[in-house]
Amino acid sequence: MSKIDLRPALSKMQPYTPGEQPPPGKYIKLNTNENPYPPPPSVVSALQAAASGPLNRYPDPTATAFRRAAANALGLPGPEWILAGNGSDEILTILVRAFVGEGQLLRLPYPSYILYRTLADIQGARWEQMPFLDGWHLPTAFGQGSDDLRLVLLPNPNSPSGTIVSRDEIEKLANTLPCPLVVDEAYADFAEFNCIDLVQKHENILVTRTLSKSYGLAGVRFGFLVAQPQLIKKLCNIKDSYNCDYLATIAATEAMNAQDWLADVVKKMNATRARMQLRLSELGFNVTPSQANFVWCQHPSGKHNEMYQYLKKQQILVRYMDFPDWGDGLRISVGTDDQVDACLMMLERFFQ
Ligand SMILES: *Cc1c(COP(=O)(O)O)cnc(C)c1O
């Protein structure tokens, strides 16, 4: 016992380890699914102008301008359907705090986003992970309730697999679950479909989005939740008063107004992704077809960690991931064509 012991629940927790963030310039970074391209030019000029804005004042507590722009871009009835956050990770924190009490249960698929477990641990809650079935479907049990099940989290497209669960499957889950189903759409802009409109049909479907991946704004920290207005209102009471800073809100608002830019960058990155998948298959990898801005691949040789180390020596960072009882592999972010070519060439050399 000491005077600075944390809560007992926190002594057992596994901290979440984010991807490596080395100083800029040294590596080709294909490890954290950032956008390899800079954000829309309109965002950069808005930020420059904002530097002489009212920085001595607190920002709008609910980022109204952003929520209007986002509702407009996403075809939602209005800003009251949106809660803005300091990255979608903050939104996930707010949701876990709001719904999952100490000792209660949070469910996630496996393998998926490890942070969900960490959030449950911090809350002193329990988590249960259910493995995906063949073909990346969810088991029937995933949609079944238990007395203390309070929240279900589903990345869609999923990470690390890049696979997507159909809208049909999502609606069925929402209908059978006794609690909210959070569809984490961090990568939805790269996918063929999304679930934003289902929020209007199902009060327990909540969709989270981020500006970190498709909009090229990981450094700014901005994400948001789409849910029914009566819930958004309640969640506003839980968040920090000024959770989104003035500069980030300006950048995010401008980004939502840059839908043409977004369409172009997604088209370009999805073309690179297709090329990457093809070449990785030619190199003998089992490639999971991706709907996101990264590709999950496994090689029959099993030498994933060796490949990761080899690439790192060549100044190329990818993500080596090992999921106990499931398997390991490489998750490679879609970079620029040149970055991806460099990575593919080094992998080819690895096998020579
Ligand atoms: C990257 C990522 C996020 C985090 O987004 P931020 O807005 O940067 O906090 C959330 N969920 C998944 C599945 C992600 O991969």
The ligand as a Gaussian input file, in Angstrom:
#p B3LYP/6-31G(d) Opt

LIG

0 1
 C       -7.994000       4.964000     -35.867000
 C       -9.182000       4.377000     -35.224000
 C       -9.963000       5.119000     -34.334000
 C       -9.418000       6.374000     -33.706000
 O       -9.672000       7.510000     -34.320000
 P       -9.240000       8.893000     -33.676000
 O      -10.314000       9.801000     -34.166000
 O       -7.904000       9.209000     -34.242000
 O       -9.241000       8.799000     -32.184000
 C      -11.134000       4.583000     -33.866000
 N      -11.520000       3.330000     -34.214000
 C      -10.778000       2.574000     -35.039000
 C      -11.239000       1.198000     -35.392000
 C       -9.582000       3.076000     -35.564000
 O       -8.807000       2.309000     -36.315000

